[in-house]
């Protein structure tokens, strides 16, 4: 029986891609760079690579925040202070509190039936601003953000730090739900808890990272939990 339910935030509850798109367009324009679709797509690719490298412990969080802009501006052949740009971008990103359709309805049905925990990689103040702006914080018993926990998903250290904060926690009664195989599902596998891959876009499976369950709509989580 599932008692402890961990939910990823970005692209599971909040729309990170929309937040990123709005923030990068605004930031580039503020630094005099035309935010074309091609430039914004390239930034998203570079950003994704940096966060994946952080998950693999190949680079630090600080290298993510500035390195993505160093790479982008290097490719564009322009000289802009990456630290200043990174600072402005995080300010803009913090305002990206777009809730995915149907997410609030699901949270309302889960609240009170399960102990709900938000488990997010990200910069603490940015994520807290987005949580506050979206109003989703009231649904969760605790909010765990990687920068505060001292480790990033999928590291076991992140999950162990979360588990220590939950009185009477039992792994056999826990499930994590998220859109990322390399972060949420691998992390849950590392931690020895049940995993549910939220895969609305029908991404291909990875034979090396296997979730216990897979759903294509967040609402499908409700009947799934009834069977566990």
C-alpha positions in Angstrom: 0.0 0.0 0.0 1.4 3.4 -1.0 1.5 5.9 1.9 4.3 8.3 0.8 3.9 9.9 -2.6 6.8 11.8 -4.0 6.0 14.1 -7.0 8.5 15.7 -9.3 7.8 19.4 -10.0 9.1 20.4 -13.4 7.1 19.0 -16.4 5.1 16.9 -13.9 3.2 19.6 -12.0 4.6 22.9 -13.4 5.3 23.5 -17.1 9.1 24.0 -17.1 9.4 24.3 -20.9 7.0 27.2 -21.0 8.8 28.9 -18.1 12.2 28.3 -19.7 10.9 29.6 -23.1 9.5 32.8 -21.6 12.6 33.4 -19.4 15.2 32.9 -22.1 13.5 35.1 -24.6 13.1 37.9 -22.1 16.7 37.5 -20.9 18.3 37.4 -24.4 16.3 40.5 -25.4 17.5 42.3 -22.2 21.1 41.7 -23.3 20.6 42.8 -26.8 20.4 39.3 -28.4 17.6 38.6 -30.8 15.7 35.6 -29.2 15.0 33.7 -32.4 13.4 30.3 -32.3 16.7 28.7 -33.3 18.7 30.4 -30.6 16.1 29.6 -27.9 16.0 25.9 -29.0 19.8 25.7 -28.9 19.8 27.2 -25.4 17.3 24.6 -24.3 19.5 21.8 -25.7 22.6 23.2 -24.0 20.7 23.7 -20.7 19.4 20.1 -20.8 22.9 18.8 -21.4 24.2 20.7 -18.4 21.5 19.5 -16.0 22.0 15.9 -17.2 25.8 16.3 -16.5 24.9 17.6 -13.0 22.8 14.5 -12.4 25.8 12.4 -13.4 28.0 14.4 -11.0 30.2 15.5 -13.8 29.9 19.3 -13.1 28.7 21.5 -10.3 25.5 23.5 -9.9 27.5 26.7 -10.4 28.9 25.4 -13.6 25.4 24.6 -14.8 24.2 28.1 -14.1 26.9 30.0 -16.0 28.3 27.3 -18.3 25.1 27.0 -20.4 25.4 30.7 -21.3 29.2 30.5 -21.9 28.5 27.7 -24.4 25.6 29.5 -26.1 27.4 32.9 -26.4 30.6 31.1 -27.6 28.6 29.4 -30.4 27.0 32.7 -31.3 30.4 34.5 -31.3 29.3 37.3 -28.9 30.8 38.6 -25.7 28.4 38.9 -22.9 29.1 38.4 -19.2 27.7 34.9 -18.5 27.4 35.5 -14.7 25.3 38.6 -15.2 23.1 36.8 -17.8 22.7 33.8 -15.6 21.6 36.1 -12.7 19.0 37.9 -14.9 17.8 34.6 -16.3 17.1 33.0 -12.9 15.2 36.2 -11.9 13.0 35.8 -15.0 12.7 32.0 -14.5 11.5 32.5 -11.0 8.3 34.1 -12.4 7.5 31.0 -14.5 4.8 29.5 -12.4 2.7 27.9 -15.1 0.7 24.9 -13.8 0.2 22.0 -16.2 -3.5 21.4 -17.2 -5.2 19.1 -14.7 -2.4 19.0 -12.2 -4.3 20.9 -9.5 -7.3 18.7 -9.8 -5.1 15.6 -9.3 -3.4 17.2 -6.3 -6.7 18.0 -4.7 -7.8 14.4 -5.0 -4.5 13.1 -3.6 -4.3 15.4 -0.7 -5.5 13.8 2.5 -5.3 10.3 1.1 -1.5 10.2 0.9 1.4 12.0 2.4 2.5 14.2 -0.5 6.1 15.3 -1.0 7.5 17.6 -3.8 10.9 16.4 -4.9 12.7 18.8 -7.2 16.1 19.5 -8.6 16.8 23.2 -9.0 17.9 26.4 -7.3 16.1 26.8 -4.0 14.9 30.4 -4.3 13.8 30.0 -7.9 11.8 26.9 -7.2 10.3 28.4 -4.0 9.2 31.5 -6.0 7.6 29.4 -8.6 5.9 27.2 -6.0 4.6 30.3 -4.2 3.4 31.9 -7.5 1.6 28.8 -8.6 -0.1 28.1 -5.3 0.8 24.4 -5.3 2.7 24.4 -2.0 -0.4 24.0 0.1 -0.9 20.5 -1.2 2.4 19.1 0.1 3.4 17.9 3.5 7.0 18.8 2.7 8.9 20.3 -0.2 12.4 18.8 -0.9 14.6 20.9 -3.2 18.0 19.4 -4.2 20.1 22.5 -3.3 18.7 22.4 0.2 19.1 18.6 0.5 22.8 18.7 -0.5 22.4 16.4 -3.4 20.6 16.1 -6.7 18.2 13.4 -8.0 19.1 10.7 -8.9 21.7 10.5 -6.2 20.8 8.2 -3.3 22.0 11.0 -1.0 19.1 13.1 -2.1 16.5 10.5 -1.3 18.1 9.4 2.0 18.1 13.1 3.1 14.4 13.2 2.2 13.6 10.0 4.0 15.3 11.2 7.2 12.9 14.1 7.3 9.7 11.9 7.3 8.8 10.3 10.7 8.2 6.6 10.5 9.1 6.4 6.8 9.1 3.0 5.2 10.4 2.5 1.7 8.0 -0.3 0.9 5.2 2.2 1.1 6.7 4.9 -1.1 6.3 5.8 -4.8 7.9 8.5 -6.9 6.2 10.0 -9.9 8.1 12.1 -12.5 8.7 12.7 -16.2 12.5 12.1 -16.1 13.9 8.6 -16.5 17.4 9.8 -15.6 16.4 11.8 -12.6 13.1 10.6 -11.1 13.0 7.0 -12.1 16.7 6.2 -11.8 16.6 8.0 -8.5 13.7 6.0 -7.2 15.4 2.8 -8.4 18.6 3.8 -6.6 16.6 4.5 -3.4 14.6 1.2 -3.5 11.1 2.7 -3.8 8.4 2.2 -6.4 8.6 4.4 -9.5 6.0 5.7 -11.9 7.1 7.3 -15.2 4.9 10.2 -16.3 5.4 10.0 -20.1 2.7 12.2 -21.8 4.7 12.7 -25.0 5.4 9.0 -25.5 9.1 9.1 -25.2 11.0 5.9 -26.0 11.8 3.6 -23.1 15.4 3.1 -21.9 16.2 -0.6 -21.2 18.7 0.5 -18.6 16.2 2.5 -16.6 13.0 0.6 -16.0 10.0 2.1 -14.1 7.6 0.0 -12.2 4.7 1.8 -13.8 4.1 4.2 -16.7 1.3 6.7 -17.2 0.6 9.1 -20.1 -1.8 11.4 -18.2 -1.4 12.6 -14.6 -5.0 11.7 -13.9 -4.1 8.1 -14.6 -2.2 8.1 -11.3 -5.4 8.0 -9.3 -6.7 4.7 -10.5 -3.2 3.3 -10.5 -2.8 4.1 -6.8 -6.0 2.4 -6.0 -4.5 -0.9 -7.1 -1.3 -0.6 -5.1 
